[in-house]
């Protein structure tokens, strides 16, 4: 009986020493370890960073363009009062001041119209990865007017449900650009 206990004790000791040596060589917390440079997560982060940089570059282009200031002058009433709402479409920008609508048409002013942004995908669409010129122009106008507007993308978002022949259900998400709405931020509260 004694040799069996000694053998079990030796096996226990070997296992214990092996576990202790693994703890010393492995990282304490895997969340602190850096992902491999070619991992999928790093590629997604790089793609997102590049897409945000493209969107920001387009916004800066519109911000620095004298045409954007001309658009603001056209849709304003000329008294210095800001439009209550500014709407950016693919082919025009409209502004509403005291109920009076003013329009800057791209065709009439020989400005190229924006291409409609359309994306569909099984699963979810990451809108921040799309290059959206309407949003960039809306953000540029808001920057020029000192950030006094709430900017919202009023794209058409749709979700379709389908199923494969084996009965598995999937969803297709659609994103179609429609317009971007800039509305003056409230200054009088109840």
C-alpha angles and dihedrals in degrees: 000000000000094000090053092052091047091050091049090048091051092049091048091050093050092050092046092050090047092052092048093050091050091052090054095050099040122074114265094230122018092207089067093055116095119243117248113272092244097044122126092245092057091048091052091048091050091048091050092047091050092048092050090048091052091049091047091048090053091048090050090049090055092042092055095043119103087213090070090056089048089053090052091049091050096050094043122084095237095244095096092254112133119238112257090223133019119190123195116203130175091262107024148015120227131193130194120206119174090341093307113123119212124187135205105196116199094210093050091050094042094244118147113251121238119257111244112252112228127171132166128178142164101252125012127336118226100219093191088067092060120091102234113183094185091058091046092052091045091051091046091052090048091051091050090050091051098257095292094140137075106229119209130176107227095193121154108256120188136176122203125192122213140161136219122234090263090058098255110145123226135178129221116204120205128198120188122174113235111156143323118232124208113191125182112255114248116257099172113067130189 
